[in-house]
Amino acid sequence: MILDTPLSWRDVAAVAAGEPLELAASAAARIAAARALVVSIVASDVRAYGVNTGVGALCEVVVDTAHQRQLSRNILMSHAAGLGAPLGAIETRAIMAAAINNYAHGYSGVRPELVAALVALLEADCHPEVPSRGSLGYLTHMAHVGLALIGEGHVIRRGARRPGAEVLRELGLAPLVLEAKEGLSLVNGTPCATGLAAVALVRMERLLGWADAIAAMTAETLHAQIRAYDAESLALRPSRGIELVGSRLRTALAGSAILAASAGRRTQDPLCLRAVPQVHGAARDVFEAGAAVVDQELRSVTDNPLVAGTASAPRVFSEAHAVGAALGLAADGLGVAIAELAAMSERRIDRLVNPLVSRLPAFLAADSGVGSGLMIAQYTALALVGENRRLAAPASLDGGVTSALQEDHVAHATPAAAKLLEILNNTQAILAIELLAAAQAYDLQPTALERAPRTDAIYRMVRAHVAFYADDRPLADDMSAVRGLLDAPAPELAP
């Protein structure tokens, strides 16, 4: 992939998954031009935050030219204060790609060599060790990335944790000696939140597709009244998401002898079946809005300060573009949307295992009484729904005051994106339990009517990996195996 115009969230996700990234000549030229402005600012003693002043509450402390390199290095050292388990390779690569994209706008003022070093690490499939916890907004994650560029910290190469300096030598790269402003530009901006959000969008898009297919299977096994999915009815609530989900459900269930036999038996189904288009559709609408925000962020310059003008008349803008309020709000909204979808999935699981409403053997057990079947699988799903509810509390409202009242508002965009990823992990497990239960319910149908061709294909895929459950093995292994199936793209449900 060649970076000329700003990357999209799909581009960032592709680089995170391993696609190469290369700077276009035009992007390299913009980076070099911005660096020339910083050189001019240093030479002219124009006051510029983080270039020749301290940072945060130390912004009024002037730093002379002789100490500006030390300032850049010290910023990395002091800001590399993250803790906790490290991010995975995909998440770290996404952050790096978003940072490169930010510098390529041509307003940050880092040297081309710095950006080239980030690109080289991506190309070599190396990623710095980045602790996952400790960033309110954007500082600690990128500080740990920056350590690798100066030969400090640790880098993961071919699955092994190695000292940064050692890996740089192997790649033929000299540790960078940071110049004026580079330390601040490395830790500034919203690349960590943007990169994590891009990864979350890919996972959410996949799970939205699986959720439709799995809900269709449950609806079929519970003999739902699919008039609720009619296009004419759904069109009365205008929504691209509802329209799409309704179409996917109708396609998934087309040709079902099970549903044909049960048509008209009930006036209406419970909401966890009847409202799938409305809830899944709303989640899709929120997804589209959130994706637009992430793309907007990638089109934005999020460094502070920004440099502009000409070498003879450089300008410095000390602003607040690094505050990722839009990203935090979007990630919070995405988390609530997918958590609601997961909660509805758990309600469908309960109906599958509950003999009072399913008209199937209790807990889908092969021998009810002797066997507990999927009783406790529903407990697990409910526990994860509860965890999602706690995680879905908005990070954007956390607030906080830092840096001696100078940084007195925090948007918490990075924590919002990080907890969105946790909600998605839980949701994948909940959907996997529903898929496992739906497959079990097919095997326990009281009549031998044919499934819809598309739901039958998904059922057979599940049974190719997991046999009918008869309390004869640890259920957790089956749940884990089916969860892994949801790592693949969702089934095609185009009409």
N, C-alpha and C positions, 0 to 999 in steps of 0.2 A: 504494500500500500504506500502510495506517495502522498506526503502531506504538503499540500499547497494551500487550498482553502481549508477552513476549520473542519476537523473531524466531526462526525456524528456519533451518537451513542453506540450505534451498531459498529462503527469503525473502531471505537475504543474497545468494545467487547471482542471484536475480531483480533485485535492486537493482543489483548489479554489472553486469548485462547491460543496464541502462537503465530499469528500472521505477521510477517516482517513489516517494519515501518521504515520509510526512507524520507528524508527531507527533500522537497523540491528546491531547485536553485532559487526560486523566488522567495521561499520561506527562509532559506539560509541568508539571503540578502537582507531581508527585514531584520533578522536577528543581529546581523553585523552592523546595520545602520543604527539600531537602538544602542548597541554597545558603544559606538562612536559618540553618541550623545552623552553617555555616562562618563566617558573619558573627558569630554569637553566640560562637563559639570564639575568633575574633580579638579581639572586644571583651572577653572574660573572661580572656584570656591563658592559657587552657588549653593546655598544651604538645601540639602535634600535628605529627607528622612531615610535612615538606614544606609545612606551612602557616606555622609560625613557627620552623621549624628548617631547617638544611641537609639535603641528601639524601645517600644512600649512607653512606660513612664519616663524613660531616659531620653526621650526624643529631643529635649532641649540641650543635651550635653553634646558639645561639638567634638568631633573626632578628627584629628589632623591627618594629613595624607600618609604620614609614616605609620599610622596605626590602623589604616582602613583594611588592610589585609587581615590583620589580627582580629578586627571587629567581625569580618565575615566568617572567619574560622570559629571564633568564640560563639557566634550565634548558633552555628551547627552543634557545637559541643553542648551548649547549655539547653538547647531546645530538643536534643535527642533524649527525651525524658519519658519515653513510652514504656509501658509494662505489659505483661500478659503474653499469651500465646501469640506467635507471629502470624501475620496474614499469610494466606496461601499464595502460590505463584500467580494464579489468575488475578487475584485482587491486587497484588503488588504491581504486576505488569499494567493493569488498568490505570493505576495511579500514575505510573511513569508516563504512559501514553498521554494522559490528560495534561501532565506537566509540560511535556514537549509541545503539545498543542497550544498551551498557554504562551510559552515563549515564542512560538512561531508567529504570533500576531505581530510581534515587532515593537513592543512597548515596555518590555521588562528590563532590557539592558544587560543581560548575561552574555558572556562570550560564546561564539559559535562552538568553541572547543567543549564547553560544558554540555551543550545540547548534544553534540556528537558523542560524548561519552555515555550519555543516557541511551542514545540510539544503539551504541555498540553493546551495551549490557543486554538490551532486548534482543539484539541479533545473536548474541552468544548464549541466549537462553539462561541468563543469570539474573537473579533478582536479589536486591538487598534484603536482609532480615529486618522486617518492620514490625515491631510490637503492635498489637491490635488495640490496645487500650491507652487512654491518656490524652487524646486530642479533643479539645472542646470544639475547635473549628477547623484548623488546617495546619497546625504547627509541627506536632511531634512526628507524624507519619513521614512527612517530606524531609524532616531533619535526619531521620534514620536512612532515607534514600540518599541524601546528600553525603552522609558519612562514607558510603562506599566510593563515591567519586574522589574523595581525598585520601583514600587508602586506610580509612578507619572502619570500625564496625565489622559486620559480617555479611557475607554474601552466600546465597544458596546456589551451588552449581552442580548440576547432575545429581541432585538430591542430597548433596553433602554440604554441611555448614563449614564455611572456610573464612579465614580472615580476609577482609577486603583488600588489603595490600597484596596479598598472595595471589588472589584472583586477577587483580589488575596486571600483575607481572605476567601471568600466563596468557592474558589477552593482548599483551604488548602495549598496554596503556600506562602512561605515567600518572601518578596521583596528581590531581589538580591542586594548584595553589590558588585559592580563591582571591579574586580581586574585589575592588569596591562594589558594593551592592549585591554581589552574587550570593553571599550567605543569606541575606534577607530574601532574595528572590527564590532561593531554593525552598525556604520554609513557608513562603507566603502564597496566597491565592487559594483556590478551591479544588485543586487536582485530586486530593484524597477523597473528598465527598463526591466529586463528579465521577471519578473512576469507579468507586464502590457502587454508585447509583447505576452506572452503565451495566455493571455485572449483574446487579439486582434486576434490571429491566429484562435482560436476556432470560434469567431464570423465571421471572414472573410471567413473561410471555409464554414460555413453555408450559408452565403449570396451569395457566388459564386454558390452554388447549386441552390438557389432560383432564382438567376439572369438568369440562363440557362432556367429554367422552365417558368419563366415569359416572357422572350424574345420569347420563342416558342409560347406562347399564343398570344402575340402581332403579331408575324409573321403570325399566322393563321387568326386572325381577319382582318388583312390587306391584306390577300390573297397573301402572299409572294411567290416568285419563289424559291423553296427550292432546286433547283439544286445546288445552291451555297454551300449547306451543304454536297454534295456528298463526300464520303470517298476518291474516286480516285483523285478528285480535291484537297481536303485539304491535302492529303499526299505529294503534291508537295512543301508544305512549312513545313518541318519537325519540329514538336513541340509536346511535350506530351500534352500540354494544348489544342492546336488546335484539336488534334486528339480526346481528351476526350470530348471537348465541341461539336464537330461535331457529335460524336456518341450519346451524350445525346439529342441533338436537333432532330436527325433522329428518335430516340426512342420516344421522346415526341410527335412527329407529325405523327408517323406511323398510318395509317388508317384514315387520315383526309379526309372526303368527300369535305370539303371546299377547301382544297388545291388541291385535284385532279381535281376539276372543274375549278380552276383558272390556272392550269399548262400551261405554254407557252403563257400566255396573254401579258407578258411584257418581254423585253430583259433582264433587270436586275433591282433590287430594289435599293433604296437608301442605303447608307452605314450603317445606324443604324440598318438595317435588314440584309443586305448582309454580313456585316463584324462581325457579332456576334461571330463566331468561332475565328476570328483573335484577337479581342479585349478581349473577355472573356478568350480565351486561353492564351493570353499574361499575363493577370492578374493571371491566375493559375500558369504559369511558374514563375512569380515573387513570388507568394505565396510559392512555393516549395523551391525557393532559400532563402527566408526569414526564413522559418521554419528551414532550415539547419543551418542558422546563430544562431538562438535561441538555438537549440540543442547544437551547438558548445559552446555557452556561458555557458550552464549548465554543460558541460564537463570541463570547464575551472575554474581555481582558480582566483578569482578577488579581493582578499584582498590585502592590502598593509600596512605594509610589510608582507612577507611570512616567515614562519619559517621552517627550515629543519635541517638535520643532526642528531646528537645524543645528549643526555643529557650532555655528557662530551665534545662534540664539536659541539655546536649549531651554525647554520648559519642563518643569516638574509638577506633577499633579499628586498632591497628597490627599487621597480620597478613601473610600471605604468599599471599593469593589471586591475586596477579599471576604466581605461578610456574605455568607451564602444563605441568606434568608429564604430566597426562592427555592433553593435546593432542599433546605431543611423542611420547609412546609410541604414540598412535593413528596419527599421521602416519607414524612409522617402520614400523608394522605394515602400513599401507596400501601404503607403498612396496615392502616386501618382497613383498606379495601380488601387486601388478600386475607387478613385475619377474619373478616366477616365471611368471606367465601369458605374459609376453612371451618368456621363454626357451623355453617350450613352443612358441610360435608359430614361433620360429626353427628348432626341430627339425622342424616340419612343412614349413617352407620347404626345408630340406635334403632331406627325402624327396621333395619335388616335383621338385627339380632334379637329384637323384642317380639316374643311370640304373641303378645297381646294385639299387635297390629300387623305383623308380617304374614300371618297365616303359614309360616314356615316352622320347622323344628326349632325349639328354644335355643337361642344363641348359635344357631346354624351348626349345632353339634351333630355328629354322626349317630351318637347314642346319648340323647339327653338324659341327664341324671348321672350316669357314669362319666360322661364327657361334658366338659364346660364349653367346648367349641371356642367361639370368638368372644366370649363374655368379657374377658379381661383386655382384649384388643380395644374394645370400646372405651374401657377405663383409660387406656393409654392415650387414645385420641382425645378424650375429654381433658386429660391432664395437659396435653399440648395446646388445646384451645385456651385453657386457663393461662398458660404461659404466654401465648400470643396476646391475650387481652392485656396482660401486664406490660408486655413489650410495646404494644400499640399506643400506650400513653405518649402524648406528643413530646418529643425532645425539644422542639422549638420553643416551648414554654419554660424550659428549665432555668433560663436566665443565668445569673452569675456575674460577679465582678472580679476582674483580674488586673494585674499590673498596676497596683496602687491607684485605682480609680480611672486610669487612662483607658483601659479596655473594659468599659462598664456595660456593655451589652454583648451577649454571646448568642449566635444563631443556632449553634449545635448541629450544623449540617452533617458533619462526619458521624457523630453518634446516631443521628437519624438514619443515615444510610446503612450504618453497621447493624443496627437493630432490625432494619428491614430485611437484611440478609438472614438474620436469625429467624424472623417470622417466616420467611420463605422456606428455610430448612424444616421448620416444624410443619408447615403446610404440606410440603412434599410427603412427609411421613403420614399425615392424616389422610391425604388422598390415597396413599398406598394402602392404608388399612381399609378404606372404602372399596378400593379395587379388589383387594383380597376377599372382602366380605361379599361383594357382588358376584365374584366368580364362584364362591361357595354356595351362594343362594341359587345360582343357575343349576348347580348340581342337585339341589334339593327341591326343585320345582315339582309340584304334585302331578303335573301332566307333561307329556313329552312334546310340547309344541316348539316349533323352530324359533330360534332367535333371529333378530335382524342380521343381515350379512355382516354389517360393520361391527356390531357388538360381538357377534360370534367370533370374528377375527381377533378382537382384543382378548376375549375369553380364552381362545386357543393359545394366544401368546403367553398369557399368564400360566396356563396349565403346562406349557412347554418348560416352564421354569420352576413351578411349584405345584405339587400334587394336591389333591383333595385333602383337607385337614381332618384327621380323626383322633386328635389328642395323642398322637403317637410320636411326637417330636417337639422340641422347643418351638413355640409359636414365634418367638422373636426372630428366629432364622428366616421363617417364611416372610415376615413383615419386612425384614431387611432386604431380602431378595426382590420382593415386589417394589420396594422403594427404589431400588437400583434401576428398575425398568423405566421409571419416570425421568431418568437422566437423558433418555433418548427423546427425539422430537415427538410431539403429540401426534396421534393418528390423524391422517388427512380426512376431513369431514366436509369437503366442498361438495355442493350438490352435483 
